[in-house]
Amino acid sequence: MAAPTIEMYTTSWCGYCERARQLLDRKGAVYTEISVEGDPARRAEMSERSGRRTVPQIFIGARHVGGADELTELEQRGELDALLAGA
C-alpha cells in the first residue's frame, strides 16, 4: 500500500511546527508544508479544513491528525508508524 499524502500547515517561526517537522523527519516521512505566514487565504483554508486556527495543522491522508501534541501522542501510543504506512 502506498504511503498517504501528508500535508502540514505551518509558519517558519513556530516551535510546535518545528517539533512536528523533526518527528516526521525522524520517521522518514515525506510531507508538504503549506505556509500560512502572511497568507490569509491559506490560513482560512487551514481553518476550514481543520476547524482550528493554530499551527501546525497536520493531515495524513484524509485524516486530520491535529497539531504537534496530537502527532506526538500518536507516536507515544505506537500508532503513528501504521498511519504513515497507510494501514
N, C-alpha and C positions, 0 to 999 in steps of 0.2 A: 504494500500500500504506500502511496506517495505521501510524503510529509505535507501537512497542511500549510497554507499560506499564513504567515504571521505578520500582523500589522501593529505598530505601536505609535500612538500619537505622543509627541514629545516636545520639549523645549531644550535648548542647549545648556541651560543653567540649572536644570532641575536635578537635585541629588537623588530623588526617587527614580527618575528616568535613568540615571547612570547606574543605579543599583540593578534595575531591570536589565539594562544592556549587558552588564557584567555577568549576570546569571545566564542569560540567553547565550552569550558568547562562550561561557564555560561549557554549555551544553552542545556547542557547535551548531546552534540553530541559525538558520538564515531568516532574517526578518527585514521588513521595510519600515523605515522610520518616516512618519508623516509629521513634519514640523508645524506646530500651531503658533509658533512665535511670530507675532506681528501679522497674523493671517486670520482675521475674524471669520472668514468663510470656512476655513479648515477647522477652527475651534467650534463653530456652530455645527459642522458635520460631525465632529467628535462627540459633542453633547447630544446630538440627535441619535447617534448610533449607540452611545453608552448610557445615556441618562445621567451623566456626570460631567462636571466642569473642570476637574483637576487632571493633571498629567502625572504619570503616563496613564494611558488607557490602552490595554493590550487585548488584541483579538487573535485567537489561534483557530484557524478555520472559521467556522460560523459562530464559534463560542466567544462571548465577551468574558474574558478572564477577570478583568478589573485592573487594579494598579499593581505596583511593585510588591505591596504587602500580600496581596492575594496570590501573585506569582510565586512568592517565597513560600507561602503556606502550601501551595500545590507541591512544591519541591519537598518540603518537610514531611508531607503525608505520603510521599513516594508516587504521586500521581502525574507529575509533570512530564516524565520521560514518555509515558504512554500517550499523553496528549500531543506531545511534539512529534511522535511517530505516526500519529493519525489513527491510533487504536480506539 
